[in-house]
């Protein structure tokens, strides 16, 4: 006896769902995620440190130069931009 098209599609979906259910959990969702603070906790830690989010739009060439300098900077991009702004503003 042949199956209808919808029954074949349901069978395929069950196979896929079974494979997804039996696959391993990625480290970022498993035990490794417990060590990282969530967004709310990260905001609270930043606020306690006196940090405020600041967004602006910059030309791509300038962002590339900043990224190159930030790679060698000990504090990363945030510390580099903070230092450059502090120097620029006097």
C-alpha positions as CSV (number, residue, x, y, z in Angstrom):
1,X,0.0,0.0,0.0
2,X,1.4,3.4,-1.0
3,X,1.5,6.4,1.4
4,X,0.0,9.8,0.7
5,X,2.3,12.7,0.1
6,X,1.4,14.3,3.5
7,X,2.2,11.0,5.3
8,X,5.6,10.9,3.7
9,X,6.3,14.4,4.7
10,X,5.2,13.7,8.3
11,X,7.5,10.6,8.4
12,X,10.4,12.8,7.2
13,X,9.7,15.4,9.9
14,X,9.7,12.7,12.6
15,X,13.1,11.4,11.4
16,X,14.5,15.0,11.5
17,X,13.0,15.6,14.9
18,X,14.5,12.4,16.2
19,X,17.9,13.3,14.9
20,X,17.8,16.7,16.5
21,X,16.6,15.3,19.8
22,X,19.5,12.9,20.0
23,X,22.3,15.3,19.0
24,X,24.7,16.6,21.6
25,X,24.1,20.0,23.2
26,X,26.6,22.7,22.1
27,X,29.0,23.9,24.8
28,X,27.6,27.5,24.6
29,X,24.2,26.1,25.7
30,X,25.5,23.5,28.1
31,X,27.7,23.6,31.1
32,X,30.0,26.1,29.6
33,X,27.2,28.7,29.5
34,X,26.9,28.8,33.3
35,X,30.2,30.7,33.6
36,X,29.1,33.6,31.4
37,X,26.7,36.3,32.8
38,X,23.5,36.9,30.9
39,X,22.8,40.3,29.3
40,X,20.9,41.6,32.4
41,X,23.8,40.6,34.7
42,X,26.4,42.0,32.3
43,X,24.5,45.4,32.2
44,X,24.4,45.4,36.0
45,X,28.2,44.7,36.2
46,X,28.9,47.4,33.6
47,X,26.7,49.9,35.5
48,X,28.5,49.1,38.8
49,X,31.8,49.8,37.0
50,X,30.5,53.1,35.8
51,X,30.3,52.1,32.1
52,X,27.6,53.5,29.9
53,X,26.7,52.1,26.4
54,X,27.6,54.5,23.6
55,X,26.8,53.9,20.0
56,X,27.9,55.9,16.9
57,X,28.3,55.4,13.2
58,X,31.8,55.5,11.8
59,X,33.3,55.1,8.3
60,X,34.5,51.5,7.6
61,X,38.1,52.6,7.0
62,X,38.3,54.2,10.5
63,X,36.7,51.1,12.1
64,X,39.3,48.9,10.3
65,X,42.1,51.1,11.7
66,X,40.6,50.9,15.2
67,X,40.3,47.1,15.0
68,X,44.0,46.8,14.0
69,X,45.1,48.9,16.9
70,X,42.7,47.2,19.3
71,X,44.2,43.8,18.5
72,X,47.4,44.9,20.2
73,X,45.8,46.9,23.0
74,X,45.5,45.2,26.4
75,X,41.9,46.3,27.0
76,X,40.5,45.6,23.6
77,X,38.3,47.9,21.5
78,X,36.4,49.4,24.4
79,X,39.6,50.5,26.3
80,X,41.2,51.7,23.1
81,X,38.3,53.9,22.1
82,X,38.0,55.2,25.7
83,X,41.7,56.2,25.7
84,X,41.5,57.8,22.3
85,X,38.5,59.8,23.3
86,X,40.1,60.9,26.6
87,X,43.2,62.0,24.7
88,X,41.2,63.8,22.1
89,X,38.9,65.6,24.6
90,X,41.9,66.7,26.7
